[in-house]
C-alpha cells in the first residue's frame, strides 16, 4: 500500500500556511492592497512561500509592502494516542 505524498508531507512537519501580502500597484502607489494565499508549507523556512514571493517579484508589477504569515501544523504528536482499553458492545 502506497501512502499519499500529502500525508507524508504532514508527517514531515508541513502544515497549513496562510500569507497576507500587502502590496502597492504602480498606478495607485498610495493605496495598499491585500492578497491572501494558502498552501501547505514547512515552518520556519517556508520554502513554498519563498518560491511564491520570488515569482511575485519577478512577474507581478505590484511592489510588496509586507507579508504576514500564520502556520498551523496539521498533525502533531498529541494527535496520535494508543488505546489503553477495550470497550465491548453486545
C-alpha angles and dihedrals in degrees: 000000000000120000119224119256090234091059091047090051091052091051089052090057103267113147142170110294123192119191126190109202117196112199144165126228118220094239093052106031095164094058123082115211127195131224123184120204130180131191140136110274141165117248137247098018096038099203094181092051091047091053090048093050091049088052090048093052091048101042110023125070094213110103111225115241099179144337126217118195132198121184132185123183109228097207122034134168092265089062091068117070132159119227114248097198147011129250116208119200119191 
